[in-house]
């Protein structure tokens, strides 16, 4: 980090709020900067002081009252997802915010309700075709400070940034991507407007020399419209061509209207299934091109990229049934996109933790789909059952544990047909995260069926 930020941290009384993966990486980074500086760690887990008794020069605030003494600290370095009273906002920062302040001019920042990890990984994959001087950090799994030693003045940084990580952000990346904005995380934010505001923080501190890459068909209107109310140069993309758009789809090719000429990128035959991934590819092409990556490297990257686990992942054919794992899907829009990509889906598995999302668009889509069997699970599945069963043309099955879900899928899905896990709900009712849900789904498929 630059000297000004380091000196600012040196001269302040610091508390790290939340001692999970991100909090621990921040602590170790601060220790490399300031080996003897007193630091405070605040967390609801009152077992931490015993587990980390080897840490020196540390004050602990733990248990249910761990937030009560935060006023006495000059700067609160908060982990994502933790709520604090508004009166503390002027004292709050985060690892993500500090990283943006230090390296914003080198960062391609990717946010959106869905598609962040795929697009971040795709951009990084493309850049690697041209240079090894790039890193990938953020919400995708690597806390930014863990890669600081690999950054020089020419490093291109690809940074996936969630709404939680954008909270209280005081800096923006020089290239900012918003892939889409849908209703999500209403268990954490007061309403969808509060959630959208956090997402739009990625643009708030840009300058007219910066770049904002926006899905022209998935933005908010009115006061929240990032196409109108933020300073960065706009690069819009969508399926249909228009004069104001920088990228669109034409005869199975992505057209990019660059500063000097139009460029054409044929869609890859595999690796990025679904129309949503066409849009993700458009964002990646624009981001790479305006950051100096050649069109040849972009096409090589598109053609060689393999999709990420748990994102429309083909598990295989078992007992004559083709299974797909789309555990990443936590909103109805992504389940609809998965069904559009796999229109022959006969059995759909939906449900999980209930975030009180409106499922009406999913109900309308299901009535017109080829889905014959609907397996519902978890509190979200229970609500879908209550709201939809009277008008559902599907055979509805309710199960909670994954073993029973998979057994039911084998029982109701015909030979040669497709079963899709695309839950349209978070995993937190039974699983640590969507990755664990997807892995357990795959495990029981392989245990229950016969590969072929």
JOHU-V985766 format. One record per residue. N is the residue number from 1. RES is the residue in one small letter. PHI is phi in radians with two decimals (* if undefined). Layout:
n=N res=RES phi=PHI
n=N res=RES phi=PHI
This chain:
n=1 res=x phi=*
n=2 res=x phi=-1.27
n=3 res=x phi=-1.08
n=4 res=x phi=-1.09
n=5 res=x phi=-1.18
n=6 res=x phi=-1.09
n=7 res=x phi=-1.15
n=8 res=x phi=-1.08
n=9 res=x phi=-1.19
n=10 res=x phi=-1.04
n=11 res=x phi=-1.60
n=12 res=x phi=-1.98
n=13 res=x phi=-1.47
n=14 res=x phi=-1.88
n=15 res=x phi=-2.27
n=16 res=x phi=-1.67
n=17 res=x phi=-1.74
n=18 res=x phi=1.73
n=19 res=x phi=-2.05
n=20 res=x phi=-1.50
n=21 res=x phi=-1.02
n=22 res=x phi=-1.23
n=23 res=x phi=-1.11
n=24 res=x phi=-1.21
n=25 res=x phi=-1.13
n=26 res=x phi=-1.16
n=27 res=x phi=-1.04
n=28 res=x phi=-1.14
n=29 res=x phi=-1.16
n=30 res=x phi=-1.07
n=31 res=x phi=-1.17
n=32 res=x phi=-1.20
n=33 res=x phi=-1.37
n=34 res=x phi=-2.31
n=35 res=x phi=-1.02
n=36 res=x phi=-1.98
n=37 res=x phi=-1.24
n=38 res=x phi=-1.10
n=39 res=x phi=-2.27
n=40 res=x phi=-2.00
n=41 res=x phi=-2.08
n=42 res=x phi=-2.06
n=43 res=x phi=-2.80
n=44 res=x phi=-1.24
n=45 res=x phi=-1.41
n=46 res=x phi=-1.40
n=47 res=x phi=-1.55
n=48 res=x phi=-1.05
n=49 res=x phi=-1.00
n=50 res=x phi=-1.25
n=51 res=x phi=-1.20
n=52 res=x phi=-2.07
n=53 res=x phi=-1.14
n=54 res=x phi=-1.31
n=55 res=x phi=-1.28
n=56 res=x phi=-1.73
n=57 res=x phi=1.04
n=58 res=x phi=-2.14
n=59 res=x phi=-1.75
n=60 res=x phi=-1.95
n=61 res=x phi=-2.12
n=62 res=x phi=-2.33
n=63 res=x phi=1.48
n=64 res=x phi=-1.16
n=65 res=x phi=-1.80
n=66 res=x phi=-1.17
n=67 res=x phi=-1.64
n=68 res=x phi=-1.31
n=69 res=x phi=-1.90
n=70 res=x phi=-1.20
n=71 res=x phi=-1.07
n=72 res=x phi=-1.45
n=73 res=x phi=-1.84
n=74 res=x phi=-1.29
n=75 res=x phi=-2.48
n=76 res=x phi=-1.84
n=77 res=x phi=-1.66
n=78 res=x phi=-1.65
n=79 res=x phi=-1.39
n=80 res=x phi=-1.05
n=81 res=x phi=1.56
n=82 res=x phi=-1.57
n=83 res=x phi=-1.66
n=84 res=x phi=-2.44
n=85 res=x phi=-1.09
n=86 res=x phi=-1.05
n=87 res=x phi=-1.07
n=88 res=x phi=-1.67
n=89 res=x phi=-0.99
n=90 res=x phi=-1.27
n=91 res=x phi=-1.83
n=92 res=x phi=-1.69
n=93 res=x phi=-2.43
n=94 res=x phi=-2.69
n=95 res=x phi=-1.02
n=96 res=x phi=-1.08
n=97 res=x phi=-1.16
n=98 res=x phi=-1.09
n=99 res=x phi=-1.16
n=100 res=x phi=-1.10
n=101 res=x phi=-1.09
n=102 res=x phi=-1.42
n=103 res=x phi=-2.22
n=104 res=x phi=-0.92
n=105 res=x phi=-1.22
n=106 res=x phi=-1.90
n=107 res=x phi=-1.78
n=108 res=x phi=-1.69
n=109 res=x phi=-1.70
n=110 res=x phi=-2.09
n=111 res=x phi=-2.40
n=112 res=x phi=2.46
n=113 res=x phi=-1.21
n=114 res=x phi=-2.41
n=115 res=x phi=1.65
n=116 res=x phi=-1.06
n=117 res=x phi=-1.18
n=118 res=x phi=-1.09
n=119 res=x phi=-1.18
n=120 res=x phi=-1.03
n=121 res=x phi=-1.13
n=122 res=x phi=-1.14
n=123 res=x phi=-1.04
n=124 res=x phi=-1.06
n=125 res=x phi=-1.08
n=126 res=x phi=-1.14
n=127 res=x phi=-1.04
n=128 res=x phi=-1.12
n=129 res=x phi=-1.21
n=130 res=x phi=-1.99
n=131 res=x phi=-2.63
n=132 res=x phi=-1.58
n=133 res=x phi=-1.51
n=134 res=x phi=-2.62
n=135 res=x phi=-2.35
n=136 res=x phi=-2.19
n=137 res=x phi=-2.47
n=138 res=x phi=1.83
n=139 res=x phi=-1.08
n=140 res=x phi=-1.24
n=141 res=x phi=2.43
n=142 res=x phi=-2.01
n=143 res=x phi=-0.99
n=144 res=x phi=-0.95
n=145 res=x phi=-1.13
n=146 res=x phi=-1.23
n=147 res=x phi=-1.99
n=148 res=x phi=-1.03
n=149 res=x phi=-1.14
n=150 res=x phi=-1.63
n=151 res=x phi=-1.68
n=152 res=x phi=-2.11
n=153 res=x phi=-1.15
n=154 res=x phi=-1.82
n=155 res=x phi=-1.22
n=156 res=x phi=-1.58
n=157 res=x phi=-1.90
n=158 res=x phi=-1.85
n=159 res=x phi=-2.22
n=160 res=x phi=-1.39
n=161 res=x phi=-2.24
n=162 res=x phi=-1.50
n=163 res=x phi=-1.07
n=164 res=x phi=-1.10
n=165 res=x phi=-1.30
n=166 res=x phi=-1.52
n=167 res=x phi=-1.09
n=168 res=x phi=1.14
n=169 res=x phi=-1.14
n=170 res=x phi=-1.96
n=171 res=x phi=-2.51
n=172 res=x phi=-2.27
n=173 res=x phi=-1.28
n=174 res=x phi=-1.20
n=175 res=x phi=-2.10
n=176 res=x phi=-2.08
n=177 res=x phi=-2.02
n=178 res=x phi=-2.03
n=179 res=x phi=-1.34
n=180 res=x phi=-3.04
n=181 res=x phi=-2.41
n=182 res=x phi=-2.23
n=183 res=x phi=-1.11
n=184 res=x phi=-2.88
n=185 res=x phi=1.00
n=186 res=x phi=-1.32
n=187 res=x phi=-1.35
n=188 res=x phi=-1.90
n=189 res=x phi=-1.83
n=190 res=x phi=-1.05
n=191 res=x phi=-2.81
n=192 res=x phi=-1.17
n=193 res=x phi=-1.12
n=194 res=x phi=-1.11
n=195 res=x phi=-1.10
n=196 res=x phi=-1.08
n=197 res=x phi=-1.01
n=198 res=x phi=-1.10
n=199 res=x phi=-1.04
n=200 res=x phi=-1.27
n=201 res=x phi=-1.05
n=202 res=x phi=-1.10
n=203 res=x phi=-1.80
n=204 res=x phi=-1.04
n=205 res=x phi=-1.85
n=206 res=x phi=-1.29
n=207 res=x phi=-1.99
n=208 res=x phi=-1.06
n=209 res=x phi=-1.47
n=210 res=x phi=-1.53
n=211 res=x phi=-2.14
n=212 res=x phi=-2.06
n=213 res=x phi=-1.80
n=214 res=x phi=-2.30
n=215 res=x phi=-1.25
n=216 res=x phi=-1.20
n=217 res=x phi=-1.85
n=218 res=x phi=-2.35
n=219 res=x phi=-1.95
n=220 res=x phi=-1.36
n=221 res=x phi=-1.79
n=222 res=x phi=1.30
n=223 res=x phi=-1.09
n=224 res=x phi=-1.62
n=225 res=x phi=-1.27
n=226 res=x phi=-1.24
n=227 res=x phi=-1.30
n=228 res=x phi=-2.02
n=229 res=x phi=-1.98
n=230 res=x phi=-2.30
n=231 res=x phi=-1.41
n=232 res=x phi=-1.11
n=233 res=x phi=-1.16
n=234 res=x phi=-1.56
n=235 res=x phi=-2.14
n=236 res=x phi=-1.67
n=237 res=x phi=-2.39
n=238 res=x phi=-2.99
n=239 res=x phi=-1.23
n=240 res=x phi=-1.62
n=241 res=x phi=-1.27
n=242 res=x phi=-2.71
n=243 res=x phi=-1.08
n=244 res=x phi=-1.56
n=245 res=x phi=-1.67
n=246 res=x phi=-1.59
n=247 res=x phi=-2.60
n=248 res=x phi=-2.75
n=249 res=x phi=-1.86
n=250 res=x phi=-2.57
n=251 res=x phi=0.91
n=252 res=x phi=1.09
n=253 res=x phi=-2.35
n=254 res=x phi=-1.52
n=255 res=x phi=-1.77
n=256 res=x phi=-1.98
n=257 res=x phi=-1.59
n=258 res=x phi=-1.40
n=259 res=x phi=-1.06
n=260 res=x phi=-2.00
n=261 res=x phi=-2.81
n=262 res=x phi=-1.47
n=263 res=x phi=-2.21
n=264 res=x phi=-2.11
n=265 res=x phi=-2.24
n=266 res=x phi=-1.05
n=267 res=x phi=-1.17
n=268 res=x phi=-1.19
n=269 res=x phi=-1.37
n=270 res=x phi=-2.63
n=271 res=x phi=1.63
n=272 res=x phi=-2.33
n=273 res=x phi=-1.27
n=274 res=x phi=1.72
n=275 res=x phi=-1.13
n=276 res=x phi=-1.08
n=277 res=x phi=-1.33
n=278 res=x phi=-1.11
n=279 res=x phi=-1.15
n=280 res=x phi=-1.04
n=281 res=x phi=-1.15
n=282 res=x phi=-1.03
n=283 res=x phi=-1.05
n=284 res=x phi=-1.13
n=285 res=x phi=-1.06
n=286 res=x phi=-1.06
n=287 res=x phi=-1.05
n=288 res=x phi=-1.20
n=289 res=x phi=-1.16
n=290 res=x phi=-1.30
n=291 res=x phi=-1.82
n=292 res=x phi=1.52
n=293 res=x phi=-1.42
n=294 res=x phi=-1.23
n=295 res=x phi=-1.10
n=296 res=x phi=-1.14
n=297 res=x phi=-1.15
n=298 res=x phi=-1.09
n=299 res=x phi=-1.14
n=300 res=x phi=-1.06
n=301 res=x phi=-1.15
n=302 res=x phi=-1.04
n=303 res=x phi=-1.25
n=304 res=x phi=-1.80
n=305 res=x phi=-1.23
n=306 res=x phi=-1.85
n=307 res=x phi=-1.06
n=308 res=x phi=-1.48
n=309 res=x phi=-1.05
n=310 res=x phi=1.28
n=311 res=x phi=-2.13
n=312 res=x phi=0.85
n=313 res=x phi=-1.45
n=314 res=x phi=-1.36
n=315 res=x phi=-1.33
n=316 res=x phi=2.35
n=317 res=x phi=-1.77
n=318 res=x phi=-2.31
n=319 res=x phi=0.91
n=320 res=x phi=1.45
n=321 res=x phi=-1.92
n=322 res=x phi=-1.61
n=323 res=x phi=-1.92
n=324 res=x phi=-2.20
n=325 res=x phi=-1.93
n=326 res=x phi=-2.11
n=327 res=x phi=-1.07
n=328 res=x phi=-1.09
n=329 res=x phi=-1.19
n=330 res=x phi=-2.17
n=331 res=x phi=-2.40
n=332 res=x phi=-1.09
n=333 res=x phi=-1.05
n=334 res=x phi=-1.30
n=335 res=x phi=-1.14
n=336 res=x phi=-1.07
n=337 res=x phi=-1.09
n=338 res=x phi=-1.12
n=339 res=x phi=-1.20
n=340 res=x phi=-1.15
n=341 res=x phi=-1.26
n=342 res=x phi=-2.09
n=343 res=x phi=-1.17
n=344 res=x phi=-1.58
n=345 res=x phi=-1.05
n=346 res=x phi=-1.68
n=347 res=x phi=-2.18
n=348 res=x phi=-2.07
n=349 res=x phi=-1.85
n=350 res=x phi=-2.36
n=351 res=x phi=2.17
n=352 res=x phi=2.69
n=353 res=x phi=-1.21
n=354 res=x phi=-1.65
n=355 res=x phi=-1.73
n=356 res=x phi=1.10
n=357 res=x phi=-1.32
n=358 res=x phi=-1.35
n=359 res=x phi=-1.76
n=360 res=x phi=-1.07
n=361 res=x phi=-1.17
n=362 res=x phi=-1.22
n=363 res=x phi=-1.04
n=364 res=x phi=-1.08
n=365 res=x phi=-1.20
n=366 res=x phi=-1.09
n=367 res=x phi=-1.09
n=368 res=x phi=-1.75
n=369 res=x phi=-1.54
n=370 res=x phi=-1.61
n=371 res=x phi=-1.13
n=372 res=x phi=-1.84
n=373 res=x phi=-2.18
n=374 res=x phi=-2.10
n=375 res=x phi=-1.72
n=376 res=x phi=-1.88
n=377 res=x phi=-2.50
n=378 res=x phi=1.23
n=379 res=x phi=-1.01
n=380 res=x phi=-1.13
n=381 res=x phi=-1.09
n=382 res=x phi=-1.12
n=383 res=x phi=-1.19
n=384 res=x phi=-1.03
n=385 res=x phi=-1.05
n=386 res=x phi=-1.14
n=387 res=x phi=-1.40
n=388 res=x phi=-1.97
n=389 res=x phi=-1.05
n=390 res=x phi=-1.20
n=391 res=x phi=-2.06
n=392 res=x phi=-1.38
n=393 res=x phi=-1.42
n=394 res=x phi=-1.47
n=395 res=x phi=-1.27
n=396 res=x phi=-1.85
n=397 res=x phi=-2.15
n=398 res=x phi=-2.04
n=399 res=x phi=-2.49
n=400 res=x phi=-1.99
n=401 res=x phi=-1.47
n=402 res=x phi=-1.13
n=403 res=x phi=-1.04
n=404 res=x phi=-1.18
n=405 res=x phi=-1.07
n=406 res=x phi=-1.16
n=407 res=x phi=-1.07
n=408 res=x phi=-1.12
n=409 res=x phi=-1.11
n=410 res=x phi=-1.12
n=411 res=x phi=-1.29
n=412 res=x phi=-1.89
n=413 res=x phi=-1.66
n=414 res=x phi=-1.33
n=415 res=x phi=-1.04
n=416 res=x phi=1.45
n=417 res=x phi=-1.77
n=418 res=x phi=-2.02
n=419 res=x phi=-2.00
n=420 res=x phi=-2.16
n=421 res=x phi=-1.58
n=422 res=x phi=-2.52
n=423 res=x phi=-1.21
n=424 res=x phi=0.99
n=425 res=x phi=-2.77
n=426 res=x phi=-1.15
n=427 res=x phi=-1.65
n=428 res=x phi=-1.28
n=429 res=x phi=-1.24
n=430 res=x phi=-2.36
n=431 res=x phi=-2.23
n=432 res=x phi=-1.14
n=433 res=x phi=-2.89
n=434 res=x phi=-1.18
n=435 res=x phi=-1.12
n=436 res=x phi=-1.10
n=437 res=x phi=-1.01
n=438 res=x phi=-1.13
n=439 res=x phi=-1.14
n=440 res=x phi=-1.21
n=441 res=x phi=-1.00
n=442 res=x phi=-1.14
n=443 res=x phi=-1.06
n=444 res=x phi=-1.31
n=445 res=x phi=-1.07
n=446 res=x phi=-1.24
n=447 res=x phi=-1.36
n=448 res=x phi=-1.58
n=449 res=x phi=-1.74
n=450 res=x phi=-1.89
n=451 res=x phi=-1.15
n=452 res=x phi=-3.08
